[in-house]
Amino acid sequence: MSGHSKWANIKHRKAAQDAKKGQLFSKLAKEITVAAKLGGGNPENNIRLRVAIEKAREANMPSENIEKAIKRGTGELEGVTYEDVTYEGYGPGGVAILVNVLTDNKNRTAADIRKIFSKFGGSLGSAGSVSWIFERKGYISVDASKYTEDQILEIALEVGAEDVKKEDDVISIYTPVEAFSEVLNALKSKGIEIKVAEISMVPKSTVRVDDETAVKVLKLLDELESNDDVQSVASNLDASDAAFEKFSKEAA
C-alpha cells in the first residue's frame, strides 16, 4: 500500500500549495452538500459529512461556506443537484484507476474523463472492472521524523486502527471507516500532528511498473484530480521512490 501513501501525501502537499482556492473550495462544498443530502445535516450521525467538514476546515474554508453547503444538501437552501458517479479504468502498465466525481452533467464529465485517460495512454473500463481491487478505508499519515511507529501504534490500535506502518517518510495508519474519526481524534488528543486524514479507496494489491510508466500514470492521476468534477482518484500503482520524486519535480 506504499504507493497509496506516497500519492496521498503528494496530493496533500500540492493542495496545500494550490493557489486555486476557488476550485478547492468548490470541490469541498460539493462533497459537503452531497454528504448532507445523503446522510443528513448532523455530522455526529453522518461520517461522510464529518470528514468533509474536517477537510474543509483544514483548507481554511470559511464557516459560512460550510454552513451554506450543508443547507443546500438538506434542502434549506436552493442549489444545484449533483450526481455521485464512479468511473473505472486502466492507466499505462495495467494500473487500475478508480475516479469518483460529483457532477451536474454526466455526459460532459464522462467525455472529460475519457479524454484524460486517452491522453495518457489509459482507457475507461466497464462498471466493476477494477472496483473489486479496492476497499474503502480511513487513511491517516504523520511525519515519521517526528514520531516513532511504536508511539503511533500504542495510540491508534487501542481505538480501532487496523494497521500502522512506516512507509518512507511517513507513518501510515489504516482504519475501518467506522473507526476513522475515533482514531483521528485519539491521535489529535495526544498532540500528534496530522499530515493527511481521509476516507479513501485503498488497493488490496498493487501493480509494479518501471519509472517511465509510473511517471505517465502519475501525470494521468494528477490531471484527473485537477478536473473540477473529480472528488477523488485511487490507483493500485506501485513504483520506485525515484519515479515519485521525478513526477514531483516536474509537477512543481
PyMOL commands that set and color helices and strands:
alter all, ss='L'
color gray80, all
select helices_A, chain A and resi 2-17+21-39+43-45+47-58+63-74+92-94+106-119+131-133+149-159+177-189+211-226+241-251
alter helices_A, ss='H'
color red, helices_A
select strands_A, chain A and resi 83-90+96-103+123-124+134-143+163-167+170-175+196-203+207-208+230-235+237-238
alter strands_A, ss='S'
color yellow, strands_A
deselect
rebuild
show_as cartoon
